[in-house]
Structures are given as C-alpha cells and as structure tokens.
Amino acid sequence: MASDEVPPGPDAESAAQRAADHLALALEEVGFDVGVAFPELHSRSERSGTATVLLGSVSPVVAAGLASILTDAARLGLALPPR
C-alpha cells in the first residue's frame, strides 16, 4: 500500500466517493459536461475492500481537451505537490 492510500474499509469508500465528487466538480469548472464526457466516473469498492475512483473510457475529443488543460496548467507552473 502506498503511503497516501487509505486502508480498505468504510473510510476508504468515503474517501473515494469524495475524490470522485471533487474530480467531477473540477472537471465541470474547466468546462466539461461530466455526465456526457465522463459518464463512467464513479467510485467503487473492490472485492479486496480497496476503494477506487474509475474514470472510464472517454472519446478522443475529451482526452485531447483534458490533455490541453493539463498542459496549460503545467505551462503555468501548476503541479501536484510532492509526496
């Protein structure tokens, strides 16, 4: 288990649901219609008890749009904090 993972169980499921909701809101904020562009975005609990966020399949247009936004963010110096 990576140091930033939540152990399996109800806390992990709640964390995954919050992460999926946060991601959906962030995608909406940058212009995506999440229900159309990311119809499979959701959280779930695996048989092992590990919770995950599933992004699902996206169209090439959606992937290109997301890549463009991330590239622009990187160009502006935005990046994930070090772990």
Secondary structure, DSSP 4 states (H G I P E B T S, - for coil): --TTPPPSSHHHHHHHHHHHHHHHHHHHHTT--HHHH-TT-EEEE-TTS-EEEE-----HHHHHHHHHHHHHHHHTT--PPP-
